Amino acid sequence: MERHLINTTASVSEKDSIIRFKRDVLNGLKASPKELQPKYFYDEVGTELFRKIMKLPEYYLTDCELDIFQHKTAQLAKLITQHNEEFDLIELGSGDGFKSKHLLDYLFHSKTNFTYMPIDISKSALEYLSESLNDQLPGMEIQSFQGEYVEMLAEACYSSKRRKVVLFLGANIGNMELPQANEFCGELQSLLSPKDLLLVGFDLKKDPKKVLAAYNDTSGITSQFNLNLLERINRELDADFVVDQFEHYPVYDPISGACRSFLVSLNQQQVCIGENQIHFQKNEVIQMEISQKYDLNGICDLAAKTGFKTVGMIADSNGWFVDAIWEKRE
């Protein structure tokens, strides 16, 4: 039977997105310590900078997970199609889909009955992904959703009663503090049905020097990526950050596995965001991002605590990165 392309995009309004962005920025900068949420890195400029980061020699994570999706595609496909049922393949934070496309290609040409449902906060990323898939895999069923992960996953689950396979790639789970990761995985579990699958990418603990270099590249692109969030706030929220008065600073704790990125205020200064004023002391920091590294026991513990059981783990050829496959317990 011929398969027809379906490409409908569910989204939150642009006005609602700006309201939420401003609320989150002000709440974060009025907190102690100050913080900004990394999900807001990815405007058009930030997305392009992150594409450059992924090509850096220091940034090993991309190549690790790409190795899994390129060379262990059959193993991934076998695990997610084990029940021999049609399903929805939902990707949280799909971006341009350059890793997941290897799996999509394998499933599509194996004549697997599935619908691909990419979710991303970036409208431009979803548009680019849809166009490229139209060219590369014409006829594949797509239904895209623009917005927050959990909200759009709920929409996706509501739109279809088929079995769900959810992808959360790129070690994005590491962008959460451990309590947040527990809460997030619990939220995903609550939206899924028994035997639905969640495939999560985890960066593993390794040589501390290698980890830190991935977030402090010699070309300074990661610094630009972090500082671009201040530029975005200026552009979209009528703010007046003087960006060169802030400096990127990363640290890594090999015991806890937490790699953190900060922006340091180089001087005492006042920043206006619309009618709101934010004061910075000299050397005061904004926490920008955590990149949590895991060990295998920690991955299995996280699954068990949040209502999943681990049904598989596929590592890259160096053993630096793992894609874990979890099944919702009955």
N, C-alpha and C positions, 0 to 999 in steps of 0.2 A: 504494500500500500504506500502511495506517495505521501511524504511528510511535508507539511506546509509550515512555513516560517510564521511564527506569531511573535510580534515584537511590541508589546504594550508596556509602558513605563508608568508605574505608580510612584508618586513623589509627594513630598511636602512642598508647600508653596515657598517661593523665594522670600516673601515677607516673613513667614514663620521661621525660616532658616536664619535670617538676619537677627530676628528677635532672640532666638535661642543662642546664637553666636555671641551677641552682646551680653546677654545674661551670664553665660558661662565665663566669658572673659572677665567681666567685672567681679563676679563671685570669686574667681581664681586669684585675681590681683589684689583683692581685699582680704584674702586669707593669709594666715601666717603658718608656714612660709608661703610666699607667693607661688602660684603655679598656673600653667596653661595646659589645656588638654591637647594631646598630640593628634587627635582626629582632625584638628583644624589646620594641620600642616598642609593639607592636600587641596589647595586651590590650584588654578592652572599653573602658576609659577612653581608652587611647591611640588606638584606632580611631576613637572619636567625636571626639577632639581633631583627628585628622588629617582627618576629614571637614570640620571647621571651617577648617583650614588651606587645604584645596583651594578653599574659597569666598572666601579673602582676596584683596583687590585686588592685593597684592604678589606673590602666588604664581601666576605666569604659566603654570607648567608644565602644570597641569590643563587650562586652556583651550586651550593649544597642541595637546596630543594629542587632546583632545575635538574640536577643529576637524577634525583628520584623520579621526577615526572617524565624525563626523557628516557631513562634506561631501565626503570622498574615499573613501567606503565602497566604491563600485563598483570603484575602482582597487585597493583592498586585496583585495577579493574576487576580482578577475580574477587577481591574482598568486598567491593561495594556492590557487586552483582550476584552475590552468593545465594540470594533468595529467589533468583530467577523471576523477579516481578518488575513491571514497569515502575519508574520512580522519577522524582524531581531531584535534579542535581542543583543545589543552592550554594552559591559562593558568596561568602561575606567579605566585602572589601575586594571586589574582583579586579579593580584597576583595569589595565589593558589585557589581562588574562593570558599573559605570555607563557606562564607555567601551566595553567589549567588547560590551555589549548591542546597540549599533548594528550591529555586524558580525554578531552572532548573528541579529538580526532580519532583516537583509538575506539572509543565507544560508538561514535557515529558510523565508522566504517565496519564495525562489528555488528551493525544493524541492531544495536541495543535500543530499546524503547524507553526514551527518557526526554524530559524537558529541562533545558538549562535555564536557571533563574539567577542571574548575577545581581548582587546588591552592592551599591556603592553610594557614598555621600556625594560623589562628584558626577554631575550630569554629563560633563564633557568626556569623562572616562567611559561612562556607559555608552555614549553615542559612538565613540571611537571603537569600542569593543564590538558593538552590534554591526557596525559597518565592516570591520575586518572579518567577523564571522560570516557575514553575508557573502563575502568574497571567497573565504577559505573553505567553508562548510555550507554551501547553499542548500537550503531546505531543512536545516536543523531548527528544531523548535526552541524559541527563546522567549522568555518573559522577564523583563528587567524591572528593577525596583530601585528608585533613588531615595535615600534617606538613612536613618539610623539602623544599625544592624538588627537589634531586637524588635523594633517596631516593624521593620520591613519583613523580617522573618515571620512574624505573626501574620502579616498580610499574605505572604507566600503560602504559609500553612493553611490559611483560610481559603485561599483560591483553589486549592486542589487537595483531594483526599488520598492521593497516591503516597506510597512510601517515600520518605525523605532521606537524602544523603546530603549533609551540610559540609562544605569545605571552609576551613578557616586557616588560610595558609600564611606563609611569610613570617612565621614566629610572631604574629600580631598578638597572640595570647601573652607574649612577653612584655607588651606595652601596658600591662596592668600589674598593680601591686598584688601580692598573693591573695589577700582577702577579696580584692576586686575580681580576680580570676575565678575564685570559688563562686562568687555571686553571679558572674557572667555565665559560667558554664551551667550553673543551676537554673538560670533564666532560660537558656537554650533548651535544657532538658525538659523544662516545664511545657515548652511549646511543641515538643516532639512526641511521637507515639512509640510504644514498645517496638523494638527491632529497627527503628530508624537509626541511622549512623551519623556520627560526627567525626570528620577527619581534621585533625589539628596539627599544625606544624610547630615543633619545639626546637629551639636552639639549645644545644647541650653545653654544659660547663666544659671548658678546655683551657689551654694555655692563656693565662690572664693577659699577656702582652698582645696576643692575637685578637682577643675580644676587644680590648681597649682601642687598638688601632682601627677597628672597623667603625668606630664612632668618633675618630679623630684623624681623618685622612690628611695626608700632607698637602693635598691640593686645596683644602679648605672648603670643599663643596658641602660637607655636613654642617659646617659653621653657617654657610649661606642658607642652607635648608632651615635651620633653627631660626636664624634671624629673619627669614622671610615671613614668619608668622607675625612678627612685629610690623613688617611692611603691610601685611594683609589687614591687620587691625587698623593701621593708618588709612588704607584705601577704603575699607568697607564700613568702618565705625567712626569716621571723622576724628581720628586720634592724631597725636603729634609726637610719637616716639622718634627720638634722634637715634637711629639704629646703630651708628658707629660709637655710641656711648654704652654699648653692651657688647660683651665678649662671650663666645661659646666656651664651655668648660665641661668635659666629661670625666667621670671616675668609675672604677670597677672594683667591686668587692668580691673576690673569688670564693669566699666562704658562703655568703648568702646567694651568690650568683646574680646580684643586682648591678647592672650597668646603668648609670644615671647621667643625664645631660642637663646642664644648667646654662642660663644666661646670667652673667655677672654685670651688675651696674658699675660702670667705671667711675662714676661721680655721684654725688648727691644731686638729685634731679626731681622735677615734677613733670608728670605726663597727664595730659588731658585726653579723655575719651568721651567725646561729646561734651556734656556738661559735668562729667565726673572727673575728679582729680585724684591721681594716684601718686603717692610720694615714695621715692626710692632713696635709701641711704647708700653711701658709697660702699661698694663690695656686697651689697644685698643681692640675693640671687632669686631668679625665677626658675622653679623646677619645670623643665620642659617635657622630659620623657624618661621612662624607665624601660630598659630592655632586659627582662629577667631571663636568666639562663637556668635550665633544669637538669636534673639527672633522671635516669629511667625510673627509679623508685618514686620520685616526686611526681612524675607523669601519671603513674598508675594510682598513686594516692589521690591525685586531683580527680581522676575519673571516678574512683570509688566514692569519694566524698560528695560528688555532685550527681549521683544516680546513674552512672554509666559503668559498663565493664569494658576492659581493654580486650579487643579481639585481634589486634595486630599492631605491629610496629615495623616500619620500613625505614632503614637508615641509608644515608648517602654513602658513597664508597670510602670516605674518610672516617666515618663514624662521628661526625661533628654535629649532625642534624638528624632529627627523626620526624616522620609523619606518623602520628598515632591514630589508629582507627578505633573509635569507641562505639559501643552499641547501647542504646537506652535500655535499662533493665525493665523487665515486666513487673 
